[in-house]
Amino acid sequence: MVDIYLLRHAHVDYTPPNPITAHNALTPLGQRMALRLAQRCREFELDLLIASPLRRTQETAAAIRATCPSIPYLLMPEFAEVSITDLAAYDGEAPADDMHTWEDGHWEHGNTRMWQRVTEGWERLRSIAEERGAERVALVTHGGPLNVIVRHVLGWNAPIRLRTAWLHFDYTATSCVRYTDGWQGVVWLNDARHIEDLAPVRQILT
């Protein structure tokens, strides 16, 4: 049996005039949330920690690594949030880096590209876990990739317009998917009880 814990990064301020790019840093609140998430990760007794390479996930993962320094750590760019790099092959006028300015065509192209790389990355993650004999793996990622992963695990393997069919994940929320012989599924979604005194959180989905 393999449990893969899906962790959303901590709080970032996307409110204009702040842009939405690959370079947003955690806020002071986000830093506090990341510390709480790190303590929560102790309960999982992790064999492996994986993260997206974007700044907000790296800063969140840094808190976990400081709390659990013996856990092996890998970067997987497949799990980055959609960004301007996903529009490299866009057939049209490229938008600004700030995703506040993107139009529907940009989102559709970017999310389709993200779907492809995240599902490919997910299969690579599972192979890495198997090769290492890891039974408890944590992935620090973003709302977009989390939506792709959950749908992929449940068997939905065609890209959808994610912005119109969105599963919301709170900052530092934990979710868990499980693989056993002949079965895979979602154990829980969006558990952020560890930060409920810092920010409003939504009901856990089980």
Protein Blocks (a to p, Z undefined) as FASTA:
>chain_A
ZZddddddddddfbdfbdcdfkbccdfklmmmmmmmmmmmmmnopabdcddfbfklmmmm
mmmmmmmmmbccdddfklpccdfklmmmpgcddddfblmlpcfklmmmmmmmmmmmmmmm
mmmmmmmmmmnopabdcddddfklmmmmmmmmnopacdcdfkloccdddehiacddddde
hiacdfbghiaklmmmmpccddddZZ
